[in-house]
Amino acid sequence: MGGPAEDHDVPGGRRYLPIAEHGLIGDLRSVALVGTGGTIDWYCCPAFDAPSVFASILDAERGGCFELAAAVPARTKQFYFPDTNVLITRFFTEDGVGEVQDFMPVDGESAETERHRLIRRVVCVRGSIPFRTRVAPRFDYGTRPHTVRMAGETAIFEAEGLALGLTATVPLETDGPDVRGDFKLSEGESAVFALDKVGGDVLPRRCARTEAEEQFAATVAYWRRWLSASKYRGRWREMVHRSALTLKLLTYAPTGAIVAAPTTSLPERLGGERNWDYRYVWVRDAAFCVYALLRLGFTGEAEAFMDFVTRHISPGDGKPSGPLQIMYGIDGRTELPETTLHHLEGHQGSAPVRVGNAAADQLQLDIYGALIDSIYLYDKWAKPISSDQWDDVSALVDWVCENWDQPDEGIWETRGGRKNFLYSRLMCWVAIERAIRMANRRGLPADLPRWREHRDTIYRRIMSRGWSKARRAFVQHEDGDVLDAAVLMMPLTKFIAPTDPKWLSTLDALTEELVSDSLVYRYDPQASPDGLRGDEGTFSICSFWYVEAMVHAGRIDEARLAFEKMLTYANHLGLYAEEISHTGEQQGNFPQAFTHLALISAAFNLDRALG
């Protein structure tokens, strides 16, 4: 994507690869991050939110990793096998060229699914190359000791509650708690490593070269078959399809959940404290994902998420934070206690490392609009919702009518006290307005006079108290004058005409204050303290919202330039973290669903406007 990867010296070099120097593989249950040097730096088994087995991205010494690389100096390049989530890392040495093919077979519902197999296939394509490997798992975020033993050709790593089996077609030997191997391949020769979760009915089983070839072909076929359902034929097909493939990797097949990102505690700023665990289902992020996937024609994922909502998100359990939590576990659980892992030093020394997320107990009123908007689009584009689902929607809308005017923590989960955020009001308006549309289109029972009255009250409140005459702009919270990029959603949700003079002057104010070379800051923490120390990078979802807002305002040339500039900030594979630093580095959890779904939406709308 966007040309080959940058060259790197391998092995040795930096203790920490930058966040962007990674690719992603997965099996719709968990993922692994593979660095450009061939090392797996992050892997949780058997699910996204399980404790890590490899976490050297969070602590180079204690985290654990799976190294597999040329044993001589090499330049490396990384790319995806076209139209798939199979990752290729190439090693260019003086005596030859080799590659590591990394993938996790997607087995559907077979018993093999429980194996969570991760295959690393090494091939020498030219000349001859010596390779070396070191497999050093550190169970439970590096806190749980393990034993290792060789059983024939299989190395068994055993810790309390989890055992992994490593098979290889080359000799391995134990080295303390780790396993090592050195081998040389000549042109046309290959070696295969397979890491399995073993125990119970799943016995260690070697992966022969022929089986690895078959699994490679089957995995390629799976991803190409999935992607073939895309209806996008626009100008940025490669970037859009990479984003779609990434969103699919962030779905948890057993429940239909969609995680915000597959990592925890990657810093939003090196040395800062803004490090959070994103391996959960944010109602907002997942609902926006549904919109992006429906746009491309992927109705199956939308249906699976609607099933998750129906099964696990029931209105009426009467919590102080309202009938919805802002986030849930991938299995629907509601308890996500936040703890700090003091023994891990954090990425490039950026502690703290956190597991769990205390923001789960916050009040964020915007999630009601995000969820009901996605249900509205699903009902319109995929399939009509059921009578039980409509009862749930109605109950949520009734709650919003009663509670929309409370102060809350807002979309950015600030820890600086509740305010009357404009974005929260806007999305409450969306919740009621979309429900009215559904009721009207399908003749569904609803207290329409009451709903309309509340919808109109919210509209007038935003227009009167969300507008600053002094700034000539809509602002972050009522009766203030701080700007916030979240208001970019006003025309995107059809709350205001994209050419309304009030909106155009807001767009100008945002451009002047929060935009830096097409990149958009969420807000200015100096002007609007959020309870956390330090500043942060630009927020990539806001940068794509900005593109879309300019498209709707008719500023097509500016929008296209901003979009093309944003594409230059992707990593070598077309992946984005949450933020971009002032030097252009990726920051925060990686890759982030929010950014990729916003890219899809911006590309779709810009392409349509260009005709």
N, C-alpha and C positions, 0 to 999 in steps of 0.2 A: 504494500500500500504506500503510495507516495514515494516510490523508489526503495532500494534495498536498505538494510540497516546500516548504521554507522559501523565502521571497523573498530575492533577492540583487540587489545593484546590479551591472550589467554595462555595458560592459567595465571594465577597470582594477581598482580595488579591491585585494584581497590578491594578493600574488605567488603564494602557494600556497593553493589550495583545500584545506580539510580532507579527509582520506581519505574520509569518509562522503559528501562532496558529489560523488559519482561514480556513474554507472551503467555497466553492462557489456553489450557486444555481442560476438558471436563467430561463428565458422563451424566449430566442432569441430576446429580446428587451432591457432587463436590467438584472442586477444581484444583489444579496445580498451576503455580506460576513458574515458568521456566525462564531463567536468565539467558542473556545473549551469549554467555560463556558455557551454556549447556548444563547449568546447575539448577535443580529444582529447589527453590528458595522458600516455597510456601505450599503446604498441602495439609488439609484436615481430612481425617478418615473416621467414619464413613460418610459424613455429611458436611455441608457448608459450615454449620455452627458447632461441629464437634471440636474437641481440643486438637491442636496442631500436632503433626508428626514431624514435619519439616517447617521450620520457621526462622531460617537464617536471615530472612529479610527484616526480622525484628530483633535478632541478636546473632551476629556472625559467629560467636563462640558457642553459645548455649542453645541456639535454636534448632540445630539439626538441619541436614541437607542431603541431597542425592547428587553427587558430582559425577559427570560423565563428559569427558572432553579429550581432545588430542593431548598427548603427553609431551608434545614439543611446542615451541612458540607457533601461534596461529592467529590469523585474522578470522573473525567470524561474521557471518551474516545470517539473519533470521527471516523467515517468511512463512506464510500459511500455504499449504497445499491448496491450489485454487478452489474457491467456493466450499471450503470445509473448515473445521476446527482442528485439523491435524497440523501440528507445528513442526517445521523443519529448521534445525540449526546447522549451518554449514561451517566447516573448518578448512581454511586454506593454509597449507603448510608448504615448506620448501620442497617436500618430496611427494606431495599428493593432496587430494581433496577428499574430505569425508563429510558425512552428515549424520546427525541424530534425528530420527523421526519419533516424535512424542505424541501419543494419543491415548485416550481412554475409551475402550469400546462401549457403545451404547446398546445395551442388551434388552431394553424393554422390560418385560415382566418375567424373564426366565430366571431360574435358580442362580445362574451365573452372575446376575445383577449383584447378588450379595458378596461377590468376590471383589467388586470395585477395582477391577484390574487396571493397572497403569503399565503401558508397554513403551519401552524405549528401544528402538531398533537402530543399530549403528551400521552404516554402510560405507565402504570405501569406494568412491566412484572413479578416482584416478590415482595412479601411483601406489604408494603404500604409506600407512600412517600407524604409529603406535598410539594406543589409547590407554587411559586409566580411569578407574571408577572408584569412588568411595561412597558407601551408603551408610549414613550416620543418623538414624532416626532418634529423635528426642521426644518421648511420648508426653502427652498432657502439658503442652507448652514448655517442655523441658524440665518438668518437676518430677516425673515418674521414672524410677530406674527400670532397666530392662535387661534381659539376658539374650545372648545370641548363641545359636548352635548350628552346626552344619548337619543336615540330614540328607546324605547322598549329594545331589546337585543343588539342594535347596538350603538357603540360610533362613532360619526361623528366628525372628525377633519377637520376644514375648515380654509384655508388661501387664500389669494388673488391668484386666478388662479389655485388652486389645492385643492381637497377635498378627504380625505381618510375615508373609512368606516371600522371599526373593529367589527367583530362579534365573539362571543365566546359561547361555550356550558356551561360555568361556569359564575357565577355572576361577573360583573365588576363595579367599581365605579370611578368617576372622582376625580382627585387630582390635583387642579390647572389646568395647561395646559395638564396634563397627565392622563392616565387611569391606575388603578391598579387592581389586583385581587389576592386572596389567595384561594387555594383549595387543597384538599387532594384526592389522588387516591389510591385505593387498587388493588391488583393483577387482571389483566384483564380489568380494567376500563381505559377509555381514555377521553381526552378533546380536543377540536378543536378550534383553532384561525384562522381566515381568515381576511387578510388585503386587501382591494380592493381600486382601484381608482374609485371614484364615481362622478356622475355629468352627465348632458346631458341625453342620453338615458340609461345610466348605473345606475340603482337604487341599494341601499344597499340590499344585499341578504345574509341571514345567510347560514352557511355551516354546515349542520347536520353531525353527525358522519358517517352515511351511505354514504353521498355524499363525505366526506373526504376519505373514504375507496375506493370509486369508482375512485376518482381523483388520489389517490395514485397509484392504479393499472394501470390506464390509462397512468400516467406519466412514471411509470416503463416500461410499454409496449412500449411507444414512444421511450425512450432512447435505449432500447434493440433492437428494430426494426432498429433504425438508425445505431447502432454499428454493427449489423449483416452484413452490407455491407462491412465491413473491410476485406481486403484480407491478412492482416498480420497474419502469423502463427508462427512467430519466437520465439526466446528464451525469449524476454522481453515483452510478450504480454500484461501483466497487466499494465506496465508502459506506453507502447505505446498507449494502448487503453485509459488510463486515460488522456494522453496528447491529444488524438484525441477528447475525450469528452469535454475537457477544451477548445480546439480551437473552437468546435461547439458552446459552451456557449458564445464565444466572437464574434459570427456572429450576425448581425442585420438583421433579416428575411425580414422586409419590403423592403430593398434595396439590400441585398447581401453584404453589407459592413462588414469588419472584423476589430475590434478595436485592437490596440496594447496591451492594458490592460484595465481592467474595473475601474481603480481607478485613482485618481490624487494625486500628492504631497507626496506619501509615500517616505521617504527619502532614497537616494542612500547611504547616510552616516548619522548616527544620529548626529544632530547638524550642519550639512553642509547645503549648499544652493542649492544642486543639486536635487531639487524637481520639477517635471514636471507633466503636465496633459497629460495622455496617452489615453484618451477616444475618440480617433479619428482614421481615417483610414490612416495609413502610407502606401504609395504605396509600399515601400520596404517590410515591414513586411507582408502586406497582400499578395503580390506576392509570397513571400517565403511560406506563409501558403498554397497557392494554390498548390505549388509543394508538400508539405508534405501530403496534403489531397489527391491529385491525386495518390501519391505513395501508399496510403492505399486503393485506389479504390473509394473515395468519389467524384464522378464527379459532383454531384448536387451542392455542395458548390462552386466548381470551376466555374461552369456555372453561378451561381448567382453572383459571384464576377465579371466575365467577363461582365455580363449585367450591373453591377454597373459602370465598367470602360467605357463601350460603352455609357451609359447614361450621366455620370457625368464628365468624363475626356476627354475633346475634345482637340486635338492638335490644336494650332493656335489661342489662344486668346492673344498671343503676350505679355505675362508678362515679366518683366526683369528676373524673375527666370526661364524662359523657358516655353514651352508649358504645362509642368506638374508642379503642386505643389507637394511638398514632402508629404503633408497630406491634407485630406479633412474631412469635417464633415460626420457623418454617413448617412446624407441625401444628401450628395454631395456638401454641401455649401463650399465656399472657404474662407470666412471671419472667422478667429478663433482668435480674439484679446485676448492677454494675460493680465490678471489682477491679482492682489494680494489681497487675503482676509485677511486683517490685524487683523480681530477680532478672527480668529481661531489660536490656539497656535501651531498647527501642531502635527504630530504623535510623542509622547514622547517629546513634546516641540520643535520639529524640524521645525521651520518656515523657509521660507515662504510657505503658501498654495497658489497655483496658479490655476487659471481656464483659459482655452484657452492656445494657444501655439505660441509664437512669431517665433519659428523655421519654421512655415509655409511659411515664406517669404524667407527662405534661398535658395541658389543654391546648389543642391546636384545632381551631374551628374550621380551618381551610380544608381539612381532610374530607369533610362531608361533601363539599362541592366536587372535589377530585373523584371521589368514589361514585357519586350519583351521576356525574358527567360520563364516567366510563360505562356505567350500567345503561345509561341513555343511548350511548353510541353502540354498545353491544346489542341492545334491543332493536336498534335501527339497522345496523349493518350485518349482524351475525344471525341471532335468532331471538324471537320474542321471549321476554322473561316470564316466569311462571307466576301464578296468582300468589303463592307464598312469598316469592321474591318481591312482588309488588307490595305486599303487606309490610315487609321489612323496610322497603324504601319509604313507604308512607309514614311508618313510625319514626324513621330518621328525620324526615322532613318536618313532621310535627315537633320533634325535639329542637330542630334548628329554629323553627318559628318562635319557640319559647326562649331560646338561649343565644341567639346570634349577637346580641349586644353586650355580651360579657367581654372583659379584657382577657387576653390569652398570651401564650408564649410565642405564637406566630410560626410561620413557615420555617424560619431559620433557627428555631429551637434556642432562642437566646436564653441565657441564664442571668439576665439582668432585670427581671421583674416583668409582670404582665402589663400589656398596653392594649389600646384599641387600634390594632393593626388594620390598615386599609385592606391588605390582601386577604385577611381572614373574613372581613365583611364581604368582599368581592365574591369569595368562593361560597359563602353562605347564600348570597344572591343566586349563584350558579346552581346550588343544590336545589333551591326551590323552583327556579325557572325551568331547569331540565325536567324536573318531576311534573311540572304543569304541562310541558310539551308532551311527555309520555302519556299523561292522563288524557289529554285532548286527542292525541293521534289514535289511541286505542280505546277511547271511551271507558277508561278505568275509573273506579270510584275514588273520589278525592274531595276534600273540603276546599274546593277551588276558590271561593270568595276569600276565605281566611288566608290561604297560601298567597293569593295575588296581593292582598293587603300588606302582608309582611315583605314580600318581594319588592313592592313599590316603596315601602318605608326604607328598606335597606338602600335602594337606589338613591333616594333623596338624601339620605344621611351621608352616603359617600360623596355625592355631588356638593353637599354643603360643607361638611366638616373634614372631608378628605382632600379638599382643594385648598391650596395656599395661594391667596392673591399676591402675597409678597414674592413667592418663588415662581408664580405663574406655572404651577405644576401640581399634580397629585403627589401626595407625600406618604411617608412610611406609616404614620399613625395619626389619629385625629388630633386636630388643633396643634400640630407640630409643623416643622418646616424641614425635616430631614428627608432626603431622597432615598429611594429603595428600588432596586431593579425588579423586585417582585411585581411592581405595578405594570411592567411590560405585559403582564397577562391580561390587562383590561381589554384591549382590542381583540386579543386571541380568544377570549371567552365570549366575545360578542356583547360585552357590557357596554362598550362605547364604540361609536363609529371610528374607524382607524384614521379618518380624515377630519374628525371633529377638531376645531381650533384649540380647545383645551387639551386634547390629547397631543396634537402636534407640538404645542409649546412644552408639554411634559417630556416628549421625546427629545426635544432640543436640550432641555435642562439636564436630562439623564446623560445625553451625549457629551455635554460639556463637563459634567462633574464626575461621572462614574465610568466613562469609557476611555480605555487606553489602547490605541492601535487595534480597534475592533474588539478588544477584550473588555469584559464588563465586571466591575466589582459589585458585590451584593449591596453594600452600603458602606458608609465610612464609620468604622468603630470609634473614631475620635468624636464624631458628632453624635453618634448614637451608641453609647456604651452597651456592650452585650454581656457583661459579667465575666469576660475572659481576658487574659493578658495577651498582648502582642497583636500584630496585624495579620492579614492573610492575603492569599493570592486572588486573582480574578476567578470568578465562578463560571465554569464552562457552560452550564445549562443556561445561565443568564445571557452569555454571549450568543447562543443560538436563539434564545427568545428575542434578542435584540434584532437579529437578522430577520426573524419572522415579522416582528412589529414594523420594521422598515418596508418589508414586502407589502404588507397590508396598507401602509401609508402611501404606497406608490413610489417609494424611493428605491427602485429596483436596482439601479447601478450601484448605489451605496451598499445595498443589501448583498449583492453578489460579491463585491470586493471584500466585505466583512466576512462572508462565508468562506471565500477562498483563503483568506488570511487565517481563519480558524482552523482550516484543514492543515495548514503548515505546522500547527502546534500538536497534531496527533503524533503518537510515537511511530516507529518504523513499520508497525503492523496495522496502523489505523486505530489504535486504542487510546482512550482518554481516562485519566484519573479525574478527581472532582474539581481540582483547581489548577491554575497555571501561575508559576511564580513570576516575579518581575524580570527574571532572566530567561523565561520561557521553559522552565522545567516543570514536569508534571508533579503535582502535590496532592496528598490525600489518598483515600482508599481507591483501589485500582483493580480492574476497570470499573467505572461507575455507570450504573444503569441510567440514571438521570441524564447524564451528558449524552449518551448514545441515543436515547429515545428523542431528545431534543434535536440532535443532528438529523435524525430521520424526518421529523416534522418540518424542520427548516428546509431541508433539501426538497421535500415533497412540495411545499408551498412556493418556494423560490422557482423550482422547475416549472410549476404550473403557470406562474406569473410570466416567466420568460417565453412560454408558449411553445 
